[in-house]
Amino acid sequence: MSEKPVLRTVELLESWQRKSRISQRAHYFVARRLVRRNCLIGVPAVILSGALGSGLLVTTQTSLSVHWRIGAGIAGVAAAVLTAIQMSANLFGAAERHRSTGAHFDSLSREIEQSLAVCPLSEEIPLQTVELIRKELDSLSERAPALAPELLEERRSSSVSEVNRTRRYEDSPFNTTSS
């Protein structure tokens, strides 16, 4: 008689764990992408600013042609625009929010995994544990940065075996071995 609720509770927790892993991977993916975008904007801004700064030292000793001065002016404007875009987009801050949310989903997945490991199929998982996990999932989902629905669907469509085989930090934005 008690077998059916136990199996349904276990299935529910396994489903929540799969969804948490999918969300974790999606947030880590977005964090990596935002860090790359931040670099794509920031590195050229730094290079242009550095070149202009050293160019000013040279111009104090020699006079440059009009073409070089116009080029330096355009480079200065480009550096200012890139820096303004980088500052207003706050890509690094957004990446950190996604990374942090991914870490929270990872932690929740481990908590679910522990709950499933502690209670074998012959025992019932306490309702308090299930309620606590559900509340944590709800709270995390409410405060998590938004993800594009197609990104979640893409992550969801990957095979369940792949999600279960994946090591916890494989999709971390700080893992240099993943692409």
Buried (B, 14 or more C-beta within 10 A) or exposed (E): EEEEEBEEBBEBBBEBBBBBBBBBBBBBBBBBBBBEBBEEBBEBBEEBBEBBEEBEEEEEEEEEEEEBEEEBEEBBEBBBEBBEEBEEBEBBEBBBBBBBBBBBBBBBBEBBBEBBEEBEEEEBBEEEBBEEBEEBBEEBEEEBEEBEEEBBEBBBEEEEEEBEEBEBBEBBBEEEEEE
